[in-house]
Every structure is written in structure tokens, then in C-alpha cells.
Amino acid sequence: MESIIGQSGEIGHTSIHFSGPKCDCGNTGCLDLYSNINSFELIVDRK
């Protein structure tokens, strides 16, 4: 995905849970925190 001025966005750092955990990008509740394999393994281990 690229904008008119040549910058690309990263959908993984779109906040989907505003009171969620802090992401490495500085945002909170990023999609990447819930959709990558490491996060999935942590969620499964908790249950």
C-alpha cells in the first residue's frame, strides 16, 4: 500500500483495541499484537 507521496502504511500497526497492550511502535492495541504467531502462542498458553 502506498500513498500519493510515496509513503507506505502498515496495517499491522492499526489500533484495534485502544486500551490494549503497548506495541513496540508506541501505539496501543495494534493488530499485529493480536495476529502474529508469538502473540497467538501466548494467548493459547494462558488458557
LOKOLDREN-984506 format. One record per residue (C-alpha): residue in one letter; x, y, z. Coordinates in pm, 1 decimal, padded with zeros to 6 digits, always signed. Each point is the difference from the previous one (the first is absolute). Example, Ala and Ser with C-alpha at 12.3 -4.5 7.8 and 13.67 -1.06 7.14 Angstrom:
// residues 2
<guza A&east +01230.0&north -00450.0&up +00780.0>
<guza S&east +00137.0&north +00344.0&up -00066.0>
END
This chain:
// residues 47
<guza M&east +00000.0&north +00000.0&up +00000.0>
<guza E&east +00148.7&north +00335.8&up -00098.1>
<guza S&east -00125.8&north +00355.1&up +00030.1>
<guza I&east +00007.5&north +00273.2&up -00262.8>
<guza I&east +00328.7&north +00132.0&up +00141.4>
<guza G&east +00166.0&north -00341.6&up +00002.5>
<guza Q&east -00037.0&north -00095.2&up +00365.7>
<guza S&east -00137.3&north -00337.0&up +00090.6>
<guza G&east -00218.9&north -00088.3&up +00294.2>
<guza E&east +00012.3&north -00309.8&up +00209.6>
<guza I&east -00335.8&north -00149.5&up +00084.3>
<guza G&east +00154.2&north -00200.7&up +00284.8>
<guza H&east +00038.2&north +00319.5&up +00200.9>
<guza T&east -00365.5&north +00097.5&up -00025.5>
<guza S&east -00145.2&north +00017.5&up +00350.7>
<guza I&east -00284.5&north -00248.5&up +00046.8>
<guza H&east -00012.9&north +00011.4&up +00382.1>
<guza F&east +00059.7&north +00349.6&up +00137.0>
<guza S&east +00054.4&north -00121.0&up +00355.3>
<guza G&east +00209.9&north -00297.6&up -00112.0>
<guza P&east +00366.3&north -00072.0&up +00061.1>
<guza K&east +00274.6&north +00241.8&up -00102.0>
<guza C&east +00159.5&north -00076.6&up -00337.3>
<guza D&east +00367.8&north +00047.7&up -00092.2>
<guza C&east -00111.5&north +00274.8&up -00240.5>
<guza G&east -00129.5&north +00205.3&up +00295.4>
<guza N&east -00367.9&north -00054.3&up -00077.2>
<guza T&east -00236.6&north -00211.3&up +00209.9>
<guza G&east -00206.1&north -00297.8&up -00111.2>
<guza C&east +00154.6&north -00040.3&up -00344.9>
<guza L&east -00136.8&north -00273.7&up -00226.2>
<guza D&east +00348.6&north -00150.1&up -00013.8>
<guza L&east -00010.1&north -00067.7&up +00374.3>
<guza Y&east -00299.7&north -00227.8&up -00051.7>
<guza S&east +00077.8&north -00155.5&up -00337.1>
<guza N&east +00363.6&north -00110.5&up +00001.3>
<guza I&east +00099.9&north -00355.2&up +00094.7>
<guza N&east +00179.0&north +00099.4&up +00321.6>
<guza S&east -00308.6&north +00175.9&up +00132.4>
<guza F&east -00220.5&north -00289.4&up -00100.4>
<guza E&east +00222.3&north -00241.8&up +00193.7>
<guza L&east -00016.9&north +00224.2&up +00309.3>
<guza I&east -00378.8&north +00018.4&up -00018.8>
<guza V&east -00029.6&north -00378.5&up -00035.5>
<guza D&east +00243.1&north -00061.8&up +00289.1>
<guza R&east -00209.2&north +00221.0&up +00231.2>
<guza K&east -00310.9&north -00214.3&up -00049.4>
END
